Amino acid sequence: MPKYLYHGSYTDRGLKGLMKDGGTKRMEITRKAIESLGGKMEAYYFAFGSNDFYLIAEAPDNVNAITGSLVANASGTVKVNITVLISPEEVDQAAKQTMDWTPPGQ
């Protein structure tokens, strides 16, 4: 399954909920949400800085991956971004391929 890095921050309303429920409960709720979309959560971390959290998850496809982001963002409690993760083996495969392309101006 493809892997995705979800990262984001809590809104004021989301932070109030996090303070009430705690980090472990938030992680478990997130795990169940990902599993309900056919995915699997590999890691979940809270962080200092511009992002409050990072998580790595597998999802069956891009549609299921974006569903989680859309639902979470629509709640108004978090702002989630997604980065598609690419394995070293996938880069190896891509490096062996070529395409018919001419650079601009040549």
FIVO-366264 format. One record per residue: z, x, y negated of N, C-alpha, C, O in turn. Coordinates in steps of 0.2 Angstrom, whole numbers, padded with zeros to 4 digits, always signed. Each point is the difference from the previous one (the first is absolute). Layout:
ZXYZXYZXYZXY...
This chain:
+0000+0004+0006+0000-0004-0006+0000+0004-0006+0003+0006+0000-0006-0008-0005+0000+0004-0007+0007+0000-0003+0004-0004+0002-0003+0010-0005+0007+0001-0003-0001-0001-0008-0005+0002-0003+0010-0005+0000+0001-0001-0007+0006+0003-0003+0005-0001+0003-0005+0003-0009+0006+0002-0004+0001-0005-0005-0004-0001-0005+0009-0003+0005+0002-0005-0005+0005+0004-0004+0005+0003+0002-0006-0004-0009+0005+0003-0005+0000-0005-0006-0005-0003-0001+0011+0003-0001+0001-0005-0006+0007+0000-0003+0004+0005+0001-0003-0009-0006+0006-0001-0003+0002-0007-0001-0004-0005+0001+0010+0004-0002+0003-0007+0000+0000-0002-0008+0001+0004-0004-0002-0010+0003+0001-0003-0006+0008-0001-0001+0004+0001+0004-0002-0003-0010+0007-0002-0001+0002-0005+0005+0006+0001+0002-0009-0006-0001+0002-0005+0005+0000+0003+0007+0005-0002+0003-0009+0006-0001+0000+0003+0006+0006+0005+0001+0003+0000+0005-0002+0004-0010+0006+0004+0000+0007-0004+0001+0004+0002+0003-0004-0008-0006+0006-0004+0001+0001-0002+0007+0005+0000+0003-0011-0002+0000+0000-0002+0007+0002+0006+0005+0004+0000+0004-0007+0006-0006+0002+0006+0004+0007+0002-0001+0004+0002+0005-0001-0003-0011+0007+0002-0001+0005-0005+0004+0005+0002+0003-0008-0008-0002+0004-0005+0004+0000+0001+0007+0005-0001+0004-0012+0002-0001-0001+0000+0007+0001+0007+0003+0002+0001+0006-0003+0005-0010+0000+0006+0002-0006+0003+0003-0005-0004+0001+0005+0010+0000-0007+0004+0002-0001-0001+0007-0006-0001+0002+0011+0000+0003-0002-0001+0007-0003-0006+0001-0004-0001+0004+0007-0004-0007-0003-0007+0001-0007-0001-0003-0004-0003+0003+0003+0006-0008-0007+0000-0003-0005+0004+0004-0005-0003+0001+0007+0008+0003-0004+0004+0004-0001-0005+0006-0006+0000+0003+0011-0003+0000-0001-0004+0006-0005-0006-0002-0004-0002+0004+0005-0001-0010-0004-0006-0002-0008+0003+0000-0004-0004+0002+0003+0010-0005-0006+0002-0001-0003+0002+0007-0006-0002+0001+0010+0004+0004-0003+0002+0007-0002-0007+0003-0005+0000+0003+0009-0005-0004-0002-0006+0003-0006-0003-0003-0005-0003+0004+0004+0004-0010-0006-0003-0004-0006+0004+0003-0005-0003+0001+0005+0010+0000-0005+0003+0002-0002-0001+0007-0006-0001+0002+0011+0000+0002-0001-0002+0007-0003-0007+0001-0004-0002+0004+0005-0003-0009-0003-0006+0000-0007+0000-0001-0004-0005+0001+0001+0010-0004-0007+0001-0002-0003+0005+0006-0006+0002-0001+0010-0001+0006-0003+0004+0006+0000+0007-0001-0003+0004+0004+0007-0002-0009+0001+0007-0001+0007+0003+0002+0004-0003+0004-0003+0010-0006+0006+0003+0002+0002+0005-0005-0004+0004-0003+0010-0005+0001+0003+0005-0005+0002+0006+0003+0004+0000+0005-0006+0006-0008+0002+0006+0003+0006+0004-0004+0004+0003+0003-0004-0004-0010+0005+0003-0004+0001-0004-0006-0005-0004-0002+0011+0004-0001+0002-0004-0006+0005+0004-0003+0005+0002+0002-0007+0000-0009+0005+0004-0004+0000-0003-0007-0005-0002-0003+0011+0002+0000+0001-0001-0007+0000+0007-0003+0001+0005+0003-0003-0005-0010-0001+0006-0003+0002+0000-0007+0000-0005-0003+0001+0011+0000+0001+0001-0007-0007+0000-0003-0005+0001+0003+0004-0002-0010-0007+0001-0003-0003-0007-0002+0003-0005+0000-0010+0006+0000-0004-0006-0003+0000-0005+0006-0001-0006-0002+0002+0008+0008+0000-0005+0006+0007-0001+0002+0003+0005+0001-0001-0011+0001+0006-0001+0003+0000+0000+0007+0005+0001+0003-0011-0002+0000+0000+0001+0008-0007+0002+0002-0005+0000-0004+0005+0003+0010-0006+0002+0004+0001-0002+0007+0005+0000+0003-0011-0003+0000+0001-0001+0007-0007+0001+0003-0005-0001-0003+0005+0003+0009-0006+0001+0004+0000-0005+0005+0005-0001+0004-0011-0002-0003-0001-0005+0005-0007+0000+0003-0005+0002-0003+0005-0005+0009-0007-0001+0003-0001-0007-0001+0004-0004+0000-0011+0002-0001-0002-0007+0000-0006+0000+0004-0004+0005+0001+0002-0011+0002-0006-0001+0004-0006+0002-0004-0005+0002+0003+0005-0004-0010-0006+0001-0004+0002-0001-0007+0006-0001-0002-0011+0002-0002+0001+0000-0008+0002-0007-0002+0004-0001-0005-0006-0004+0008+0002-0007-0002+0007-0001+0001+0004-0003-0004-0001+0005+0010+0007-0001+0001+0004+0005-0004+0006-0002-0003-0008+0008+0001+0003+0004-0004+0001-0002-0007+0005+0000-0003-0011-0003+0000+0000-0003-0007+0004-0006+0000+0003-0002-0005-0002-0002+0010+0003-0006+0000+0008+0001-0002+0003-0004-0004+0000+0009+0007+0007+0002-0001+0000+0002-0007+0005-0002-0003-0009+0005+0000+0000+0002-0007+0000-0006-0005+0003-0001-0005-0008-0003+0007-0001-0006-0004+0006-0005+0000+0002-0002-0006+0000+0001+0012+0006-0004+0000+0006+0003-0004+0004-0004-0003-0003+0010+0004+0006+0003-0003-0001+0000-0008+0005-0001-0003-0011+0003+0001-0001+0000-0007+0000-0007-0003+0003+0000-0006-0005-0005+0009+0000-0007-0002+0007-0002-0001+0002-0005-0004+0003+0008+0007+0007-0002+0000+0003+0001-0007+0005-0003-0002-0008+0008-0002+0003+0002-0006+0006+0004+0000+0003+0002-0005-0001+0001+0011+0006+0004+0001-0002+0007+0001+0005+0004+0000-0011-0002+0002-0002+0007+0001-0007+0000-0002-0004-0004-0001+0002+0011-0001-0007+0002-0001-0002+0005+0005+0002+0005+0000-0006-0007+0005-0002+0004+0006-0007+0002-0001-0004-0003-0002+0003+0010+0004-0006+0003+0000-0002+0002+0007+0005+0002+0004-0011-0001-0002-0001+0002+0007-0005+0006+0000-0005+0000-0004+0006+0005+0008-0004+0006+0001-0002+0000+0007+0004+0000+0004-0011+0000-0002-0002+0000+0007+0001+0008+0002-0002+0004-0004+0005-0003+0009+0001+0006+0003-0005+0002+0005-0002-0004+0004+0000+0010-0004-0006+0003+0004+0003+0006+0004+0003+0004-0003-0004-0005+0009+0003+0006+0005-0004+0006-0001-0006+0000-0002+0008+0006+0004-0004+0006+0001-0006-0001+0004-0005+0003-0001+0006-0006+0007-0005-0001+0004-0006-0004-0003-0006+0001+0002+0008-0006-0006-0005-0004-0003-0004+0004-0005-0006+0000-0001+0009+0005-0003-0003+0005-0004-0005+0004+0004-0005+0002-0003+0008+0000+0009-0005+0005+0004-0006-0004+0002-0006+0003-0001+0006-0009+0002-0006-0004+0002-0004-0001-0006-0006+0001+0000+0009-0002-0006-0004-0001-0006-0004+0007-0002-0005+0000-0002+0009+0005+0003-0003+0007-0002-0006+0001+0004-0004+0004-0002+0004-0006+0008-0006+0001+0005-0006-0004-0002-0006+0001+0003+0007-0006-0007-0006-0005-0001-0003+0002-0007+0002+0004-0004-0008-0006+0003-0004+0001-0006-0003-0006-0002+0000-0005+0004-0004+0005-0010-0003-0006-0002-0006+0003-0004+0000+0005-0002-0005-0010+0001-0006+0002-0004+0002-0002-0007+0000-0006-0002+0001+0011-0002+0002-0001-0007-0002+0006-0004+0000+0006+0002-0002-0007-0009-0002+0005-0004+0005-0001-0006+0001-0005-0003+0002+0011+0001+0004+0000-0006-0003-0002-0006-0006+0001-0001+0009-0004-0004-0003-0002-0007-0004+0006-0003+0003+0006+0000-0009-0007-0002-0003+0005-0004-0004+0006+0004-0002+0005-0002+0002-0007+0009-0003+0005+0004-0006-0003+0004-0003+0004+0004
